Amino acid sequence: MKKILYVRNGPYKVNPNLYNLQEIGFCKALCKKGFDCDIIYYSDVDKDEEIYVDSINGNKINLLWRKGYKILRTGLYPSLLKKEFVNKYDLIITTEYSQIMSLLWTRYNPKVVLYNGPYYNMFKIPFTEKIYDLLFTKKLNKSLDKVFTKSDLAKEYLKEKGFENVKTLGVGLDTDVFDKVNNPSEKVIKLKEFMKKNKSILYVGSLIERKNFRFTLQVFEKVNKENSELKLVIIGNGKKSYVEKSLKLINENARKNIIFIDKIDNKFLKYIYPEAEVFMLPSKLEIFGMVLLEAMYFGVPVVTSLNGGSSTLIENKVNGVIIDKFNIDRWAKEILNICSDKNYSESLRINSKNTIRNNFSWEKISENFIKSLKV
């Protein structure tokens, strides 16, 4: 087996500069093990782009930006469903059982493995999931060569639907993104210096309801009442009207201690994470949460909700903290405890770093992937 097609089926655009894209990190590790990889991303126009060549054996990654059709939350790519295109691959990695392309790929010669992230209903219209499961799930389960999930929650979700021999693979981190970057922008340098001088709680992500942005603000308001020296640094953006309404829910003193940064290229976050006292991620739903991997890699104590990433990465109060209820007092108490107890904080920092470096690099994930497939 030499050539792999990795398909991000969802009809959503991605920006490699702003996000540590899982597909690219995974394929870099596979290239180092002797595989050529093509990655499909949704786009308005068709474009091929070579982005990586392994320095030892010369295996390559090509990004194939392809125009698709969005049907609710499902992507359909008719131009790819041609035998002469599909059958040149030895293996197809397809994402999300609920994407109709996952079933369509199994009509061809290559082996097809599913790599599923969601652990909750992703269909825009709720009852659609039951119809889809009735029509397609059994057939998909029989047609796939292997089923992998990104989290333990996703594994249980698929098993309840009747999928067999499901294995949690996890998600890795592409550390090359951080290791090879220098010359941060002036904005990054200023933020880094600010956080050096001020103890800060860090949030990175979209400012939306699913991410529980308003709860983040309310927890900080409680923290700020107990310790007015702590700051909240928020990196991300959202609708102006939503953000403004959310800020009105907290008092003026708390608002004065919040720093907003609309966006920073992912590679420059290496200068920001280590300066944080705590990283906070209270998402209501989170397929995995690459920011958890990143924060833990840089040794930031994490306080997070129970979600895909936390269920797989964190041993509670050993290498991070999981709080399974959205109780403002509980969250504030835990954050204040980490900020005030140096020994506890340092223990979380060390253990979180070791967790990612030892078990959640793409090198490790790709090894487990290949062993499971016996290729």
C-alpha positions in Angstrom: 0.0 0.0 0.0 1.5 3.3 -1.1 -1.1 5.9 -1.9 -3.8 7.3 0.5 -6.7 9.6 -0.1 -7.8 11.5 3.1 -11.2 13.2 2.6 -12.6 15.9 4.8 -16.1 15.3 3.6 -17.8 18.2 5.3 -18.7 21.2 3.0 -16.9 23.8 5.1 -13.9 25.9 4.1 -10.7 25.7 6.2 -7.7 28.0 6.6 -4.4 26.2 7.2 -2.9 29.4 8.6 -5.5 29.8 11.4 -5.9 26.2 12.5 -3.7 23.2 13.2 -5.5 21.0 10.6 -5.7 17.4 11.7 -5.5 16.0 8.1 -2.2 17.7 7.4 -0.6 16.6 10.6 -1.8 13.0 10.2 -0.6 12.8 6.6 2.9 14.2 7.5 3.3 11.3 9.8 2.1 8.9 7.2 4.5 10.3 4.6 7.4 9.6 7.0 6.3 6.0 7.0 6.4 5.7 3.2 2.9 6.8 2.0 1.9 9.4 -0.5 -1.2 11.3 0.6 -3.8 13.5 -1.1 -6.2 15.5 1.0 -9.6 16.7 -0.2 -10.8 20.0 1.1 -14.0 21.9 0.2 -13.6 25.0 -1.9 -15.3 27.3 -4.4 -12.8 26.4 -7.1 -10.7 23.3 -8.0 -7.0 23.7 -7.3 -4.2 21.2 -6.6 -1.4 22.3 -4.2 1.7 20.4 -3.2 2.5 21.4 0.4 4.9 18.8 1.8 7.7 16.5 0.7 9.3 14.2 3.2 13.0 14.8 3.4 14.0 11.2 3.8 12.0 9.1 1.3 10.4 11.9 -0.8 6.7 11.0 -0.1 4.4 13.9 -0.8 1.2 15.6 0.4 -1.1 17.3 -2.1 -4.1 19.3 -1.1 -6.9 18.9 -3.6 -9.2 21.8 -3.2 -12.5 20.7 -4.7 -15.8 22.3 -5.4 -18.6 20.4 -3.8 -22.3 20.8 -3.1 -23.7 21.4 0.4 -26.9 19.6 1.3 -27.8 20.6 4.8 -24.5 19.6 6.6 -23.5 17.0 4.1 -20.9 17.5 1.3 -21.3 15.9 -2.1 -18.4 15.8 -4.6 -19.6 14.4 -7.9 -16.4 15.2 -9.8 -14.5 12.8 -7.5 -16.7 9.8 -8.0 -15.0 8.5 -11.1 -13.3 5.1 -11.2 -10.1 6.5 -12.8 -9.7 8.9 -9.9 -10.7 6.7 -7.0 -9.1 3.5 -8.0 -5.6 5.0 -8.2 -5.5 5.0 -4.3 -4.8 2.0 -2.1 -6.7 3.4 0.9 -9.3 6.0 1.6 -9.7 7.7 5.0 -13.2 9.1 5.1 -14.5 11.4 7.8 -17.8 11.2 9.7 -20.3 8.4 9.3 -23.1 10.9 8.7 -21.5 12.2 5.5 -23.1 10.5 2.5 -19.6 10.4 0.8 -18.5 8.0 3.4 -20.9 5.4 2.0 -20.2 6.3 -1.7 -16.4 5.8 -1.3 -17.1 2.1 -0.5 -18.4 1.4 -4.0 -14.8 1.3 -5.4 -11.8 -0.9 -5.2 -9.7 0.8 -2.4 -10.1 -0.1 1.2 -12.1 2.5 3.1 -11.7 3.3 6.8 -13.9 5.7 8.7 -12.4 8.2 11.1 -15.3 9.7 13.0 -15.2 12.7 15.4 -18.8 13.7 16.4 -20.5 12.1 19.4 -23.8 13.9 18.9 -26.4 14.5 16.1 -24.8 16.6 13.4 -27.8 16.7 11.1 -29.4 20.1 10.7 -32.9 18.7 11.0 -33.0 16.4 14.1 -35.2 13.6 12.8 -33.0 13.2 9.7 -30.5 11.2 11.8 -33.0 8.4 12.4 -33.9 8.3 8.7 -30.2 8.2 7.7 -29.4 5.5 10.2 -32.3 3.4 9.0 -31.2 3.7 5.3 -27.5 3.7 5.4 -25.8 2.7 8.8 -26.0 -1.1 8.5 -24.7 -1.0 4.9 -21.9 1.4 5.9 -20.8 -0.8 8.8 -20.6 -3.8 6.5 -18.7 -2.0 3.8 -16.0 -0.4 5.8 -12.7 -2.1 6.4 -12.1 -0.4 9.8 -13.8 2.1 12.1 -11.7 4.6 14.1 -12.9 7.4 16.3 -11.3 10.6 17.6 -12.6 10.2 21.1 -14.1 7.7 23.6 -17.4 9.6 23.4 -17.5 9.1 19.6 -16.7 5.4 20.1 -19.7 4.9 22.4 -21.9 7.0 20.0 -21.1 4.7 17.0 -21.4 1.5 19.0 -24.9 2.5 20.1 -25.8 2.7 16.4 -24.6 -0.8 15.7 -21.0 -0.2 14.4 -18.7 -3.1 15.3 -15.0 -3.3 16.2 -14.7 0.5 16.8 -11.3 1.7 18.0 -10.5 5.0 19.6 -7.5 6.4 17.7 -7.5 9.9 19.2 -6.0 13.0 17.6 -2.4 14.1 17.3 -0.7 17.5 17.2 1.4 18.7 14.3 4.2 20.3 16.3 6.1 21.3 13.2 3.7 24.2 12.9 5.2 25.6 16.1 8.8 24.3 16.0 9.8 26.0 12.8 8.3 29.5 13.3 10.1 32.6 14.3 9.7 36.4 14.0 6.3 36.9 15.7 4.3 39.9 14.7 4.2 43.1 16.8 0.7 42.2 18.0 1.9 38.8 19.3 4.9 40.4 21.0 2.7 42.9 22.8 0.3 40.3 24.0 3.1 38.1 25.2 4.6 40.9 27.2 1.2 41.8 28.7 0.7 38.2 29.8 4.2 38.1 31.3 3.3 41.1 33.5 -0.2 40.0 34.3 -1.6 36.7 35.5 -4.0 35.7 32.8 -6.7 33.1 32.0 -6.7 32.2 28.3 -9.5 31.4 26.0 -8.9 30.5 22.3 -11.8 29.9 20.0 -15.0 31.2 18.3 -17.2 33.5 20.4 -20.4 31.6 20.0 -23.0 29.9 22.1 -21.8 26.3 21.4 -18.5 27.3 22.9 -20.3 28.7 25.9 -18.8 32.1 25.5 -21.3 33.8 27.9 -20.5 31.2 30.6 -16.8 32.0 30.1 -17.5 35.7 30.9 -19.7 34.8 33.9 -17.0 32.6 35.4 -14.4 35.3 34.9 -16.7 37.8 36.6 -16.8 35.5 39.7 -13.0 35.0 39.5 -12.5 38.7 39.2 -14.5 39.4 42.4 -12.2 37.1 44.3 -8.9 38.2 42.6 -9.0 41.5 40.7 -5.4 41.0 39.5 -6.3 38.2 37.1 -7.0 39.1 33.5 -9.0 37.2 30.8 -7.3 37.0 27.4 -9.7 36.0 24.6 -8.4 35.1 21.2 -11.2 34.6 18.6 -14.1 36.4 17.0 -17.8 36.3 16.8 -20.8 38.3 15.8 -20.5 41.8 17.2 -24.1 42.0 18.4 -23.7 38.7 20.3 -20.4 39.7 21.9 -21.8 43.0 23.0 -25.0 41.5 24.5 -22.8 38.9 26.3 -20.6 41.6 27.8 -23.6 43.4 29.3 -24.2 40.3 31.4 -21.2 41.0 33.6 -20.1 44.0 35.6 -17.9 46.8 34.5 -14.9 45.8 36.7 -14.8 42.4 35.0 -15.1 43.9 31.5 -12.2 46.2 32.2 -10.0 43.2 32.8 -10.7 41.4 29.5 -8.4 41.7 26.6 -9.8 40.8 23.1 -7.6 39.7 20.2 -9.6 38.9 17.1 -7.2 36.4 15.6 -3.6 35.2 15.6 -2.1 32.8 13.1 -2.0 29.4 14.7 1.8 29.1 14.5 2.3 32.2 16.7 0.3 30.7 19.6 3.5 29.1 20.7 4.4 32.5 22.2 1.1 32.9 24.0 0.1 29.6 25.6 3.1 29.3 27.9 2.3 32.7 29.5 -1.2 31.7 30.6 -2.0 30.6 34.2 -5.0 28.6 33.1 -6.6 27.7 29.8 -10.4 27.5 29.8 -12.7 25.6 27.4 -16.3 25.3 28.6 -17.8 24.2 25.3 -21.2 22.6 25.4 -20.2 20.4 22.5 -16.7 19.9 21.2 -15.9 17.2 18.6 -12.3 17.1 19.9 -10.9 20.6 20.5 -7.4 21.1 19.0 -6.9 23.9 21.4 -6.9 21.4 24.3 -4.0 19.5 22.6 -2.1 22.8 22.0 -2.6 24.1 25.5 -1.5 20.9 27.1 1.5 20.6 24.7 2.7 23.9 26.0 2.0 22.9 29.6 -1.0 25.2 30.4 -3.3 23.9 33.2 -6.6 23.2 31.5 -10.1 23.6 32.9 -12.7 22.2 30.5 -16.1 20.7 30.1 -16.6 17.0 29.4 -16.2 16.8 25.6 -14.6 14.7 22.9 -11.0 15.9 23.6 -11.2 16.0 27.4 -12.7 12.5 27.6 -9.7 11.1 25.7 -6.8 13.3 26.9 -7.5 14.2 30.6 -7.3 12.2 33.8 -9.2 14.5 36.1 -7.0 16.7 38.4 -3.8 14.8 37.2 -3.1 16.4 33.9 -6.1 18.8 33.7 -9.5 19.4 35.2 -12.9 18.3 33.8 -16.0 19.8 35.2 -19.1 18.1 33.9 -21.6 20.7 35.0 -21.8 24.4 34.1 -21.8 25.8 37.6 -20.2 29.2 37.8 -19.0 28.8 41.4 -17.4 25.4 40.7 -15.5 26.7 37.7 -14.3 29.8 39.4 -13.2 27.9 42.5 -11.1 25.5 40.4 -9.5 28.3 38.4 -8.6 30.3 41.5 -7.2 27.1 43.1 -4.8 26.5 40.2 -3.8 30.2 40.2 -3.0 30.2 43.9 -1.5 26.7 44.4 1.9 26.7 42.7 2.6 23.0 43.5 -0.8 21.9 42.0 -0.3 24.2 39.0 3.2 22.9 38.3 2.0 19.2 38.6 -0.7 19.9 36.0 1.8 21.6 33.7 4.3 18.7 33.8 1.7 16.0 33.4 -0.2 17.7 30.6 3.0 18.2 28.6 4.0 14.5 29.1 0.5 13.3 28.0 0.7 15.0 24.6 4.4 14.3 23.9 4.1 10.6 24.9 0.7 9.6 23.6 -0.8 12.2 21.3 1.8 13.1 18.6 0.8 12.3 15.1 3.8 10.0 15.0 2.2 7.9 17.8 -1.3 8.1 16.3 0.0 7.0 12.8 1.8 4.1 14.4 -1.4 2.8 16.1 -3.3 3.4 12.8 -0.9 1.3 10.7 -0.7 -1.5 13.3 -4.5 -1.7 13.4 -4.7 -2.0 9.7 -1.8 -4.3 9.5 -0.3 -2.6 6.4 
